[in-house]
Amino acid sequence: MAGNRTFTMIKPDAVESGHIGAILEQITASGFRIVAMKLTQMTQSDAETFYAVHKERPFFGELVEFMTRGPIVAAILEKENAVEDFRTLIGATNPEDAAEGTIRKKYAKNVGENAVHGSDSDENAQIEGAFHFSGREKF
């Protein structure tokens, strides 16, 4: 079902703030079906591998430290046009620039602690989903 699935993580800041339920409610109310989900914690190696594309960026160390400081909720979501629709639902990376009603506008603290991750392409959605879930964990 290429094009109909995307990957998300509810990041440590939103987990710590108790927003898991509200974020999941907004996701499902927007027509997404959860096909895989778990509460887990990334190791330093996990975070370095997952965010390897940013390895040369000045914020890489802070990103890895942030993403390993506490649990995350990883999930694969299904809906027609999943990647694009989910990117719209979560809003701009910087919550100050995010549209009203988006997840980041409601729950993000700042550009670094922005509550959720959403895949930026169908290809990355498949890669990121496979990083966190085995085939038997997807429904």
The first five atom37 places (N, CA, C, CB, O) and aatype in JSON, in Angstrom:
{
  "aatype": [12, 0, 7, 2, 1, 16, 13, 16, 12, 9, 11, 14, 3, 0, 19, 6, 15, 7, 8, 9, 7, 0, 9, 10, 6, 5, 9, 16, 0, 15, 7, 13, 1, 9, 19, 0, 12, 11, 10, 16, 5, 12, 16, 5, 15, 3, 0, 6, 16, 13, 18, 0, 19, 8, 11, 6, 1, 14, 13, 13, 7, 6, 10, 19, 6, 13, 12, 16, 1, 7, 14, 9, 19, 0, 0, 9, 10, 6, 11, 6, 2, 0, 19, 6, 3, 13, 1, 16, 10, 9, 7, 0, 16, 2, 14, 6, 3, 0, 0, 6, 7, 16, 9, 1, 11, 11, 18, 0, 11, 2, 19, 7, 6, 2, 0, 19, 8, 7, 15, 3, 15, 3, 6, 2, 0, 5, 9, 6, 7, 0, 13, 8, 13, 15, 7, 1, 6, 11, 13],
  "atom_mask": [
    [1, 1, 1, 1, 1],
    [1, 1, 1, 1, 1],
    [1, 1, 1, 0, 1],
    [1, 1, 1, 1, 1],
    [1, 1, 1, 1, 1],
    [1, 1, 1, 1, 1],
    [1, 1, 1, 1, 1],
    [1, 1, 1, 1, 1],
    [1, 1, 1, 1, 1],
    [1, 1, 1, 1, 1],
    [1, 1, 1, 1, 1],
    [1, 1, 1, 1, 1],
    [1, 1, 1, 1, 1],
    [1, 1, 1, 1, 1],
    [1, 1, 1, 1, 1],
    [1, 1, 1, 1, 1],
    [1, 1, 1, 1, 1],
    [1, 1, 1, 0, 1],
    [1, 1, 1, 1, 1],
    [1, 1, 1, 1, 1],
    [1, 1, 1, 0, 1],
    [1, 1, 1, 1, 1],
    [1, 1, 1, 1, 1],
    [1, 1, 1, 1, 1],
    [1, 1, 1, 1, 1],
    [1, 1, 1, 1, 1],
    [1, 1, 1, 1, 1],
    [1, 1, 1, 1, 1],
    [1, 1, 1, 1, 1],
    [1, 1, 1, 1, 1],
    [1, 1, 1, 0, 1],
    [1, 1, 1, 1, 1],
    [1, 1, 1, 1, 1],
    [1, 1, 1, 1, 1],
    [1, 1, 1, 1, 1],
    [1, 1, 1, 1, 1],
    [1, 1, 1, 1, 1],
    [1, 1, 1, 1, 1],
    [1, 1, 1, 1, 1],
    [1, 1, 1, 1, 1],
    [1, 1, 1, 1, 1],
    [1, 1, 1, 1, 1],
    [1, 1, 1, 1, 1],
    [1, 1, 1, 1, 1],
    [1, 1, 1, 1, 1],
    [1, 1, 1, 1, 1],
    [1, 1, 1, 1, 1],
    [1, 1, 1, 1, 1],
    [1, 1, 1, 1, 1],
    [1, 1, 1, 1, 1],
    [1, 1, 1, 1, 1],
    [1, 1, 1, 1, 1],
    [1, 1, 1, 1, 1],
    [1, 1, 1, 1, 1],
    [1, 1, 1, 1, 1],
    [1, 1, 1, 1, 1],
    [1, 1, 1, 1, 1],
    [1, 1, 1, 1, 1],
    [1, 1, 1, 1, 1],
    [1, 1, 1, 1, 1],
    [1, 1, 1, 0, 1],
    [1, 1, 1, 1, 1],
    [1, 1, 1, 1, 1],
    [1, 1, 1, 1, 1],
    [1, 1, 1, 1, 1],
    [1, 1, 1, 1, 1],
    [1, 1, 1, 1, 1],
    [1, 1, 1, 1, 1],
    [1, 1, 1, 1, 1],
    [1, 1, 1, 0, 1],
    [1, 1, 1, 1, 1],
    [1, 1, 1, 1, 1],
    [1, 1, 1, 1, 1],
    [1, 1, 1, 1, 1],
    [1, 1, 1, 1, 1],
    [1, 1, 1, 1, 1],
    [1, 1, 1, 1, 1],
    [1, 1, 1, 1, 1],
    [1, 1, 1, 1, 1],
    [1, 1, 1, 1, 1],
    [1, 1, 1, 1, 1],
    [1, 1, 1, 1, 1],
    [1, 1, 1, 1, 1],
    [1, 1, 1, 1, 1],
    [1, 1, 1, 1, 1],
    [1, 1, 1, 1, 1],
    [1, 1, 1, 1, 1],
    [1, 1, 1, 1, 1],
    [1, 1, 1, 1, 1],
    [1, 1, 1, 1, 1],
    [1, 1, 1, 0, 1],
    [1, 1, 1, 1, 1],
    [1, 1, 1, 1, 1],
    [1, 1, 1, 1, 1],
    [1, 1, 1, 1, 1],
    [1, 1, 1, 1, 1],
    [1, 1, 1, 1, 1],
    [1, 1, 1, 1, 1],
    [1, 1, 1, 1, 1],
    [1, 1, 1, 1, 1],
    [1, 1, 1, 0, 1],
    [1, 1, 1, 1, 1],
    [1, 1, 1, 1, 1],
    [1, 1, 1, 1, 1],
    [1, 1, 1, 1, 1],
    [1, 1, 1, 1, 1],
    [1, 1, 1, 1, 1],
    [1, 1, 1, 1, 1],
    [1, 1, 1, 1, 1],
    [1, 1, 1, 1, 1],
    [1, 1, 1, 1, 1],
    [1, 1, 1, 0, 1],
    [1, 1, 1, 1, 1],
    [1, 1, 1, 1, 1],
    [1, 1, 1, 1, 1],
    [1, 1, 1, 1, 1],
    [1, 1, 1, 1, 1],
    [1, 1, 1, 0, 1],
    [1, 1, 1, 1, 1],
    [1, 1, 1, 1, 1],
    [1, 1, 1, 1, 1],
    [1, 1, 1, 1, 1],
    [1, 1, 1, 1, 1],
    [1, 1, 1, 1, 1],
    [1, 1, 1, 1, 1],
    [1, 1, 1, 1, 1],
    [1, 1, 1, 1, 1],
    [1, 1, 1, 1, 1],
    [1, 1, 1, 0, 1],
    [1, 1, 1, 1, 1],
    [1, 1, 1, 1, 1],
    [1, 1, 1, 1, 1],
    [1, 1, 1, 1, 1],
    [1, 1, 1, 1, 1],
    [1, 1, 1, 0, 1],
    [1, 1, 1, 1, 1],
    [1, 1, 1, 1, 1],
    [1, 1, 1, 1, 1],
    [1, 1, 1, 1, 1]
  ],
  "atom_positions": [
    [[0.83, -1.2, 0.0], [0.0, 0.0, 0.0], [0.87, 1.26, 0.0], [-0.94, 0.0, 1.21], [0.63, 2.17, 0.79]],
    [[1.86, 1.31, -0.87], [2.72, 2.48, -0.96], [1.86, 3.73, -1.14], [3.73, 2.34, -2.12], [0.89, 3.73, -1.9]],
    [[2.22, 4.78, -0.43], [1.46, 6.01, -0.51], [0.34, 6.11, 0.51], [0.0, 0.0, 0.0], [-0.22, 7.18, 0.72]],
    [[0.0, 5.0, 1.12], [-1.1, 5.0, 2.08], [-0.63, 4.83, 3.52], [-2.08, 3.91, 1.74], [-1.45, 4.75, 4.44]],
    [[0.67, 4.78, 3.72], [1.19, 4.64, 5.08], [2.27, 5.68, 5.36], [1.75, 3.23, 5.3], [3.02, 6.08, 4.47]],
    [[2.32, 6.09, 6.6], [3.37, 7.0, 7.04], [3.83, 6.56, 8.42], [2.87, 8.47, 7.05], [3.18, 5.75, 9.08]],
    [[4.94, 7.12, 8.85], [5.5, 6.8, 10.16], [5.5, 8.05, 11.0], [6.94, 6.21, 10.03], [5.73, 9.16, 10.5]],
    [[5.24, 7.88, 12.29], [5.32, 8.98, 13.23], [5.95, 8.53, 14.53], [3.95, 9.57, 13.48], [5.93, 7.35, 14.88]],
    [[6.49, 9.48, 15.24], [6.93, 9.29, 16.63], [6.36, 10.44, 17.45], [8.51, 9.22, 16.75], [6.46, 11.6, 17.05]],
    [[5.78, 10.11, 18.57], [5.49, 11.14, 19.57], [6.77, 11.24, 20.37], [4.2, 10.78, 20.48], [7.19, 10.27, 21.01]],
    [[7.38, 12.4, 20.34], [8.73, 12.6, 20.87], [8.73, 12.72, 22.4], [9.36, 13.85, 20.25], [7.69, 12.92, 23.02]],
    [[9.93, 12.6, 23.0], [10.03, 12.62, 24.47], [9.36, 13.81, 25.15], [11.46, 12.59, 24.87], [8.79, 13.65, 26.23]],
    [[9.42, 15.0, 24.55], [8.81, 16.17, 25.19], [7.31, 16.01, 25.34], [9.12, 17.42, 24.38], [6.74, 16.35, 26.38]],
    [[6.65, 15.5, 24.3], [5.19, 15.32, 24.35], [4.8, 14.15, 25.25], [4.63, 15.09, 22.94], [3.76, 14.2, 25.91]],
    [[5.63, 13.11, 25.29], [5.38, 11.98, 26.2], [5.5, 12.48, 27.65], [6.39, 10.81, 25.94], [4.63, 12.21, 28.48]],
    [[6.58, 13.2, 27.94], [6.8, 13.72, 29.3], [5.67, 14.65, 29.75], [8.14, 14.47, 29.36], [5.32, 14.68, 30.92]],
    [[5.12, 15.4, 28.81], [4.06, 16.36, 29.13], [2.67, 15.73, 29.2], [4.04, 17.47, 28.11], [1.69, 16.41, 29.48]],
    [[2.59, 14.42, 28.95], [1.31, 13.72, 29.06], [0.37, 13.91, 27.88], [0.0, 0.0, 0.0], [-0.85, 13.83, 28.05]],
    [[0.91, 14.16, 26.69], [0.07, 14.45, 25.54], [-0.18, 13.25, 24.61], [0.69, 15.54, 24.75], [-0.75, 13.42, 23.54]],
    [[0.24, 12.05, 25.0], [0.08, 10.89, 24.12], [-1.39, 10.72, 23.7], [0.58, 9.62, 24.83], [-1.68, 10.63, 22.51]],
    [[-2.28, 10.67, 24.65], [-3.69, 10.43, 24.36], [-4.3, 11.49, 23.47], [0.0, 0.0, 0.0], [-4.99, 11.17, 22.51]],
    [[-4.04, 12.76, 23.77], [-4.6, 13.85, 22.97], [-4.07, 13.83, 21.54], [-4.28, 15.2, 23.63], [-4.81, 14.07, 20.59]],
    [[-2.78, 13.53, 21.39], [-2.19, 13.47, 20.04], [-2.78, 12.3, 19.27], [-0.66, 13.36, 20.12], [-3.15, 12.45, 18.1]],
    [[-2.86, 11.13, 19.9], [-3.44, 9.97, 19.21], [-4.9, 10.22, 18.85], [-3.32, 8.72, 20.1], [-5.36, 9.8, 17.79]],
    [[-5.62, 10.9, 19.72], [-7.02, 11.22, 19.43], [-7.13, 12.12, 18.2], [-7.69, 11.89, 20.65], [-7.99, 11.92, 17.34]],
    [[-6.25, 13.11, 18.11], [-6.28, 14.01, 16.97], [-5.91, 13.26, 15.68], [-5.31, 15.2, 17.19], [-6.48, 13.51, 14.62]],
    [[-4.95, 12.35, 15.78], [-4.55, 11.55, 14.62], [-5.71, 10.69, 14.12], [-3.33, 10.67, 14.97], [-6.02, 10.68, 12.93]],
    [[-6.35, 9.97, 15.02], [-7.44, 9.08, 14.59], [-8.67, 9.88, 14.16], [-7.82, 8.12, 15.73], [-9.38, 9.47, 13.24]],
    [[-8.92, 11.01, 14.79], [-10.05, 11.85, 14.39], [-9.84, 12.43, 12.99], [-10.25, 12.98, 15.4], [-10.8, 12.85, 12.34]],
    [[-8.59, 12.47, 12.55], [-8.27, 12.98, 11.21], [-8.31, 11.88, 10.15], [-6.9, 13.64, 11.21], [-7.91, 12.1, 9.01]],
    [[-8.78, 10.71, 10.53], [-8.99, 9.64, 9.57], [-7.85, 8.65, 9.41], [0.0, 0.0, 0.0], [-7.9, 7.79, 8.54]],
    [[-6.82, 8.76, 10.24], [-5.73, 7.8, 10.18], [-6.07, 6.56, 10.99], [-4.42, 8.43, 10.69], [-6.68, 6.65, 12.05]],
    [[-5.65, 5.42, 10.47], [-5.79, 4.15, 11.19], [-4.4, 3.75, 11.67], [-6.42, 3.03, 10.28], [-3.45, 3.77, 10.89]],
    [[-4.28, 3.39, 12.94], [-3.0, 2.96, 13.49], [-2.82, 1.49, 13.16], [-2.94, 3.19, 15.04], [-3.63, 0.65, 13.56]],
    [[-1.75, 1.17, 12.41], [-1.5, -0.22, 12.01], [-0.33, -0.83, 12.77], [-1.23, -0.28, 10.51], [-0.11, -2.04, 12.68]],
    [[0.41, -0.01, 13.52], [1.47, -0.49, 14.4], [1.73, 0.63, 15.41], [2.79, -0.87, 13.6], [1.71, 1.81, 15.05]],
    [[1.99, 0.25, 16.67], [2.27, 1.26, 17.68], [2.95, 0.64, 18.88], [0.99, 1.98, 18.11], [2.61, -0.48, 19.28]],
    [[3.92, 1.37, 19.45], [4.53, 0.92, 20.69], [5.2, 2.07, 21.42], [5.55, -0.18, 20.41], [5.65, 3.04, 20.82]],
    [[5.24, 1.93, 22.75], [5.99, 2.83, 23.61], [7.36, 2.2, 23.75], [5.29, 3.04, 25.01], [7.48, 1.04, 24.15]],
    [[8.4, 2.95, 23.44], [9.75, 2.42, 23.46], [10.72, 3.56, 23.76], [10.11, 1.73, 22.11], [10.32, 4.72, 23.83]],
    [[11.98, 3.23, 23.95], [12.98, 4.27, 24.13], [14.15, 3.99, 23.2], [13.45, 4.34, 25.62], [14.67, 2.87, 23.16]],
    [[14.55, 5.0, 22.48], [15.67, 4.86, 21.55], [16.99, 4.89, 22.32], [15.64, 5.99, 20.48], [17.16, 5.68, 23.25]],
    [[17.91, 4.04, 21.92], [19.27, 4.09, 22.46], [20.03, 5.17, 21.69], [19.99, 2.7, 22.35], [19.55, 5.7, 20.69]],
    [[21.22, 5.49, 22.16], [22.03, 6.46, 21.43], [22.32, 5.96, 20.02], [23.34, 6.75, 22.18], [22.24, 6.72, 19.06]],
    [[22.65, 4.69, 19.91], [22.92, 4.09, 18.6], [21.68, 4.15, 17.7], [23.37, 2.63, 18.76], [21.79, 4.47, 16.51]],
    [[20.51, 3.86, 18.26], [19.26, 3.95, 17.49], [19.07, 5.36, 16.93], [18.05, 3.56, 18.38], [18.82, 5.54, 15.74]],
    [[19.2, 6.34, 17.8], [18.96, 7.73, 17.4], [20.0, 8.19, 16.38], [18.99, 8.66, 18.63], [19.65, 8.88, 15.42]],
    [[21.25, 7.81, 16.57], [22.29, 8.18, 15.61], [22.02, 7.56, 14.25], [23.67, 7.75, 16.12], [22.24, 8.2, 13.22]],
    [[21.55, 6.33, 14.23], [21.22, 5.66, 12.96], [19.99, 6.27, 12.32], [21.01, 4.15, 13.19], [19.99, 6.57, 11.13]],
    [[18.94, 6.45, 13.1], [17.68, 6.99, 12.58], [17.88, 8.38, 11.99], [16.63, 7.04, 13.69], [17.31, 8.7, 10.94]],
    [[18.67, 9.21, 12.64], [18.89, 10.59, 12.2], [20.22, 10.79, 11.48], [18.82, 11.52, 13.39], [20.73, 11.9, 11.43]],
    [[20.78, 9.71, 10.92], [22.08, 9.78, 10.25], [22.13, 10.84, 9.15], [22.44, 8.43, 9.66], [23.18, 11.41, 8.88]],
    [[21.01, 11.1, 8.51], [20.95, 12.12, 7.47], [21.37, 13.5, 8.0], [19.53, 12.19, 6.88], [21.8, 14.35, 7.22]],
    [[21.25, 13.72, 9.3], [21.59, 15.01, 9.92], [22.97, 15.0, 10.6], [20.53, 15.38, 10.94], [23.33, 15.95, 11.29]],
    [[23.73, 13.93, 10.4], [24.99, 13.74, 11.13], [25.94, 14.94, 11.04], [25.69, 12.51, 10.61], [26.61, 15.26, 12.02]],
    [[26.01, 15.59, 9.92], [26.93, 16.71, 9.74], [26.34, 18.05, 10.17], [27.35, 16.8, 8.29], [27.02, 19.08, 10.12]],
    [[25.1, 18.05, 10.6], [24.45, 19.3, 10.99], [24.85, 19.67, 12.42], [22.9, 19.17, 10.88], [25.1, 18.78, 13.23]],
    [[24.92, 20.95, 12.73], [25.36, 21.37, 14.06], [24.45, 20.92, 15.2], [25.47, 22.86, 14.1], [24.89, 20.85, 16.35]],
    [[23.19, 20.63, 14.91], [22.24, 20.24, 15.96], [22.19, 18.73, 16.19], [20.86, 20.74, 15.6], [21.41, 18.27, 17.03]],
    [[22.99, 17.94, 15.47], [22.91, 16.48, 15.54], [23.06, 15.95, 16.97], [23.97, 15.86, 14.65], [22.25, 15.14, 17.41]],
    [[24.07, 16.4, 17.7], [24.29, 15.93, 19.06], [23.12, 16.24, 19.98], [0.0, 0.0, 0.0], [22.71, 15.39, 20.77]],
    [[22.59, 17.44, 19.87], [21.43, 17.82, 20.68], [20.21, 16.99, 20.32], [21.12, 19.31, 20.5], [19.43, 16.6, 21.19]],
    [[20.04, 16.72, 19.02], [18.92, 15.9, 18.56], [18.99, 14.49, 19.14], [18.89, 15.85, 17.03], [17.99, 13.97, 19.64]],
    [[20.16, 13.88, 19.07], [20.34, 12.52, 19.61], [20.1, 12.52, 21.12], [21.77, 11.99, 19.29], [19.43, 11.63, 21.64]],
    [[20.64, 13.52, 21.81], [20.44, 13.6, 23.27], [18.96, 13.75, 23.61], [21.24, 14.78, 23.85], [18.46, 13.09, 24.52]],
    [[18.27, 14.61, 22.89], [16.83, 14.82, 23.11], [16.03, 13.55, 22.85], [16.31, 15.95, 22.21], [15.18, 13.18, 23.66]],
    [[16.3, 12.89, 21.74], [15.5, 11.72, 21.36], [15.77, 10.5, 22.23], [15.75, 11.38, 19.92], [15.01, 9.53, 22.18]],
    [[16.83, 10.52, 23.01], [17.14, 9.39, 23.89], [16.85, 9.69, 25.36], [18.59, 9.0, 23.73], [17.07, 8.83, 26.22]],
    [[16.37, 10.87, 25.66], [16.2, 11.25, 27.07], [14.99, 10.6, 27.74], [16.07, 12.73, 27.18], [14.88, 10.6, 28.96]],
    [[14.08, 10.06, 26.95], [12.9, 9.43, 27.51], [12.17, 8.64, 26.45], [0.0, 0.0, 0.0], [12.59, 8.6, 25.3]],
    [[11.08, 7.99, 26.83], [10.34, 7.16, 25.89], [9.69, 7.98, 24.77], [9.29, 6.37, 26.61], [9.44, 9.17, 24.9]],
    [[9.43, 7.26, 23.68], [8.69, 7.79, 22.53], [7.54, 6.83, 22.24], [9.62, 7.97, 21.28], [7.54, 5.69, 22.71]],
    [[6.59, 7.28, 21.48], [5.56, 6.39, 20.93], [5.82, 6.35, 19.43], [4.08, 6.88, 21.27], [5.69, 7.37, 18.74]],
    [[6.18, 5.18, 18.92], [6.38, 4.99, 17.48], [5.11, 4.39, 16.91], [7.62, 4.08, 17.2], [4.49, 3.53, 17.52]],
    [[4.74, 4.85, 15.72], [3.52, 4.33, 15.11], [3.58, 4.4, 13.59], [2.31, 5.1, 15.61], [4.19, 5.3, 13.01]],
    [[2.93, 3.44, 12.96], [2.69, 3.48, 11.52], [1.21, 3.77, 11.33], [3.12, 2.13, 10.82], [0.35, 3.13, 11.95]],
    [[0.92, 4.73, 10.49], [-0.44, 5.19, 10.25], [-0.84, 4.91, 8.82], [-0.57, 6.68, 10.57], [-0.01, 4.94, 7.91]],
    [[-2.12, 4.65, 8.62], [-2.62, 4.35, 7.29], [-3.79, 5.28, 6.95], [-3.05, 2.88, 7.18], [-4.68, 5.51, 7.76]],
    [[-3.74, 5.79, 5.75], [-4.8, 6.65, 5.22], [-4.43, 6.96, 3.78], [-4.98, 7.99, 6.08], [-3.25, 6.96, 3.44]],
    [[-5.39, 7.21, 2.94], [-5.11, 7.66, 1.58], [-4.27, 8.94, 1.67], [-6.43, 7.9, 0.76], [-4.59, 9.83, 2.46]],
    [[-3.2, 9.04, 0.86], [-2.33, 10.22, 0.85], [-1.71, 10.48, 2.22], [-3.13, 11.45, 0.39], [-1.63, 11.63, 2.67]],
    [[-1.29, 9.42, 2.89], [-0.88, 9.47, 4.29], [0.24, 10.46, 4.59], [-0.45, 8.11, 4.72], [0.12, 11.26, 5.52]],
    [[1.32, 10.43, 3.83], [2.47, 11.28, 4.15], [2.08, 12.76, 4.09], [3.64, 11.01, 3.18], [2.31, 13.5, 5.05]],
    [[1.5, 13.17, 2.99], [1.15, 14.58, 2.83], [0.1, 15.02, 3.84], [0.64, 14.83, 1.41], [0.22, 16.09, 4.45]],
    [[-0.94, 14.2, 4.03], [-1.99, 14.56, 4.98], [-1.46, 14.65, 6.41], [-3.13, 13.56, 4.92], [-1.87, 15.52, 7.18]],
    [[-0.53, 13.74, 6.76], [0.01, 13.79, 8.11], [0.91, 15.0, 8.31], [0.77, 12.51, 8.41], [0.88, 15.62, 9.37]],
    [[1.71, 15.34, 7.31], [2.56, 16.54, 7.41], [1.69, 17.78, 7.61], [3.43, 16.69, 6.13], [2.07, 18.69, 8.36]],
    [[0.55, 17.83, 6.96], [-0.38, 18.95, 7.15], [-0.93, 18.93, 8.58], [-1.53, 18.89, 6.13], [-1.03, 19.98, 9.21]],
    [[-1.28, 17.76, 9.07], [-1.85, 17.64, 10.42], [-0.86, 18.06, 11.5], [-2.3, 16.21, 10.66], [-1.25, 18.68, 12.49]],
    [[0.42, 17.72, 11.33], [1.38, 18.05, 12.39], [1.84, 19.5, 12.34], [2.59, 17.14, 12.3], [2.17, 20.07, 13.38]],
    [[1.86, 20.11, 11.17], [2.24, 21.52, 11.06], [3.74, 21.71, 10.89], [0.0, 0.0, 0.0], [4.51, 20.75, 10.88]],
    [[4.13, 22.95, 10.76], [5.53, 23.33, 10.53], [6.42, 22.87, 11.68], [5.65, 24.85, 10.33], [5.97, 22.76, 12.83]],
    [[7.69, 22.62, 11.36], [8.67, 22.18, 12.37], [8.74, 23.15, 13.52], [10.05, 22.02, 11.73], [8.79, 22.74, 14.68]],
    [[8.74, 24.43, 13.22], [8.74, 25.46, 14.25], [7.29, 25.74, 14.64], [9.46, 26.77, 13.76], [6.52, 26.21, 13.8]],
    [[6.91, 25.46, 15.87], [5.51, 25.64, 16.26], [5.01, 27.08, 16.11], [5.32, 25.21, 17.69], [3.81, 27.31, 15.97]],
    [[5.93, 28.05, 16.12], [5.52, 29.44, 15.91], [5.0, 29.66, 14.5], [6.69, 30.39, 16.19], [4.18, 30.55, 14.26]],
    [[5.48, 28.82, 13.55], [5.05, 28.93, 12.16], [3.93, 27.96, 11.81], [6.23, 28.68, 11.24], [3.39, 28.0, 10.71]],
    [[3.58, 27.09, 12.74], [2.57, 26.05, 12.48], [1.16, 26.66, 12.47], [2.65, 24.94, 13.54], [0.87, 27.6, 13.21]],
    [[0.32, 26.11, 11.62], [-1.06, 26.57, 11.52], [-1.83, 26.24, 12.8], [-1.75, 25.94, 10.3], [-1.54, 25.26, 13.48]],
    [[-2.8, 27.08, 13.11], [-3.67, 26.85, 14.27], [-4.32, 25.48, 14.14], [-4.75, 27.96, 14.39], [-4.74, 25.07, 13.06]],
    [[-4.4, 24.78, 15.27], [-5.06, 23.48, 15.3], [-4.15, 22.31, 14.99], [0.0, 0.0, 0.0], [-4.53, 21.16, 15.22]],
    [[-2.95, 22.57, 14.46], [-2.03, 21.47, 14.16], [-1.43, 20.92, 15.45], [-0.91, 21.94, 13.2], [-1.42, 21.59, 16.49]],
    [[-0.92, 19.72, 15.38], [-0.36, 19.06, 16.56], [0.8, 19.88, 17.12], [0.11, 17.64, 16.22], [0.88, 20.08, 18.33]],
    [[1.69, 20.34, 16.27], [2.84, 21.1, 16.78], [2.42, 22.46, 17.36], [3.86, 21.33, 15.66], [3.01, 22.92, 18.34]],
    [[1.42, 23.08, 16.79], [0.94, 24.36, 17.34], [0.39, 24.14, 18.75], [-0.15, 24.98, 16.42], [0.58, 24.97, 19.64]],
    [[-0.29, 23.01, 18.95], [-0.9, 22.73, 20.24], [0.09, 22.21, 21.28], [-2.01, 21.73, 20.07], [0.0, 22.57, 22.45]],
    [[1.05, 21.35, 20.86], [1.82, 20.59, 21.85], [3.33, 20.79, 21.82], [1.54, 19.16, 21.66], [4.0, 20.39, 22.76]],
    [[3.89, 21.39, 20.78], [5.34, 21.57, 20.71], [5.79, 22.71, 21.62], [5.77, 21.85, 19.25], [5.07, 23.7, 21.81]],
    [[6.98, 22.56, 22.17], [7.55, 23.6, 23.03], [8.33, 24.61, 22.22], [8.44, 22.98, 24.09], [8.28, 25.81, 22.49]],
    [[9.07, 24.13, 21.21], [9.9, 24.98, 20.37], [10.35, 24.18, 19.16], [11.13, 25.53, 21.16], [9.92, 23.04, 18.97]],
    [[11.21, 24.74, 18.33], [11.64, 24.07, 17.1], [12.4, 22.78, 17.39], [12.5, 25.01, 16.27], [12.35, 21.84, 16.59]],
    [[13.11, 22.72, 18.51], [13.86, 21.52, 18.88], [13.01, 20.46, 19.55], [0.0, 0.0, 0.0], [13.19, 19.27, 19.31]],
    [[12.09, 20.89, 20.38], [11.18, 19.97, 21.08], [9.8, 20.17, 20.48], [11.17, 20.24, 22.65], [8.94, 20.85, 21.04]],
    [[9.61, 19.55, 19.3], [8.42, 19.85, 18.5], [7.37, 18.74, 18.49], [8.83, 20.15, 17.1], [6.61, 18.6, 17.53]],
    [[7.35, 17.95, 19.54], [6.25, 17.01, 19.86], [6.17, 15.75, 19.0], [4.98, 17.72, 19.75], [6.01, 14.66, 19.54]],
    [[6.26, 15.87, 17.69], [6.07, 14.71, 16.82], [7.01, 14.73, 15.62], [4.62, 14.65, 16.35], [7.48, 15.78, 15.17]],
    [[7.26, 13.54, 15.13], [7.98, 13.36, 13.87], [6.98, 12.83, 12.86], [9.21, 12.38, 14.03], [6.09, 12.06, 13.21]],
    [[7.12, 13.24, 11.63], [6.33, 12.68, 10.54], [7.21, 12.47, 9.32], [0.0, 0.0, 0.0], [7.98, 13.36, 8.95]],
    [[7.11, 11.32, 8.7], [7.92, 11.02, 7.52], [7.69, 12.09, 6.44], [7.58, 9.63, 6.97], [6.6, 12.63, 6.31]],
    [[8.76, 12.37, 5.68], [8.68, 13.41, 4.65], [8.47, 12.87, 3.24], [9.91, 14.24, 4.68], [8.36, 13.65, 2.29]],
    [[8.43, 11.54, 3.09], [8.19, 10.95, 1.77], [7.69, 9.52, 1.96], [9.5, 10.96, 0.91], [7.83, 8.93, 3.04]],
    [[7.1, 8.97, 0.92], [6.64, 7.58, 0.98], [7.82, 6.64, 1.23], [5.92, 7.19, -0.33], [7.72, 5.7, 2.01]],
    [[8.94, 6.91, 0.55], [10.13, 6.07, 0.72], [10.63, 6.1, 2.17], [11.25, 6.53, -0.23], [10.91, 5.05, 2.75]],
    [[10.74, 7.3, 2.75], [11.19, 7.4, 4.13], [10.19, 6.81, 5.11], [11.46, 8.85, 4.49], [10.58, 6.28, 6.15]],
    [[8.91, 6.89, 4.81], [7.9, 6.27, 5.66], [8.14, 4.77, 5.77], [6.48, 6.55, 5.11], [8.04, 4.2, 6.86]],
    [[8.45, 4.13, 4.64], [8.72, 2.69, 4.66], [10.0, 2.39, 5.42], [8.82, 2.15, 3.23], [10.04, 1.45, 6.22]],
    [[11.05, 3.16, 5.19], [12.34, 2.95, 5.87], [12.18, 3.15, 7.38], [13.42, 3.92, 5.32], [12.64, 2.32, 8.17]],
    [[11.54, 4.24, 7.76], [11.39, 4.56, 9.18], [10.48, 3.57, 9.89], [10.85, 5.97, 9.34], [10.75, 3.18, 11.03]],
    [[9.41, 3.16, 9.23], [8.53, 2.15, 9.82], [9.25, 0.83, 10.03], [0.0, 0.0, 0.0], [9.09, 0.19, 11.06]],
    [[10.05, 0.43, 9.05], [10.82, -0.82, 9.15], [11.91, -0.73, 10.21], [11.44, -1.18, 7.79], [12.29, -1.75, 10.79]],
    [[12.41, 0.46, 10.48], [13.41, 0.65, 11.51], [12.84, 0.3, 12.89], [13.92, 2.11, 11.5], [13.54, -0.28, 13.72]],
    [[11.6, 0.65, 13.12], [10.97, 0.49, 14.44], [10.1, -0.75, 14.58], [10.15, 1.68, 14.75], [9.84, -1.19, 15.7]],
    [[9.64, -1.33, 13.46], [8.69, -2.44, 13.55], [9.08, -3.59, 12.64], [7.29, -1.97, 13.21], [9.48, -3.39, 11.49]],
    [[8.97, -4.81, 13.16], [9.14, -6.0, 12.33], [7.84, -6.22, 11.56], [9.5, -7.25, 13.21], [6.81, -5.62, 11.88]],
    [[7.88, -7.08, 10.57], [6.69, -7.37, 9.77], [5.54, -7.88, 10.6], [0.0, 0.0, 0.0], [4.39, -7.56, 10.3]],
    [[5.8, -8.68, 11.63], [4.71, -9.24, 12.43], [4.1, -8.22, 13.38], [5.21, -10.41, 13.21], [3.09, -8.52, 14.03]],
    [[4.68, -7.03, 13.48], [4.13, -5.98, 14.34], [3.22, -5.02, 13.58], [5.26, -5.21, 14.99], [2.61, -4.14, 14.19]],
    [[3.11, -5.19, 12.28], [2.3, -4.3, 11.44], [1.01, -5.01, 11.06], [3.07, -3.85, 10.18], [1.03, -6.18, 10.65]],
    [[-0.11, -4.32, 11.18], [-1.42, -4.93, 10.91], [-2.19, -4.18, 9.86], [-2.24, -5.0, 12.18], [-3.31, -4.56, 9.52]]
  ]
}
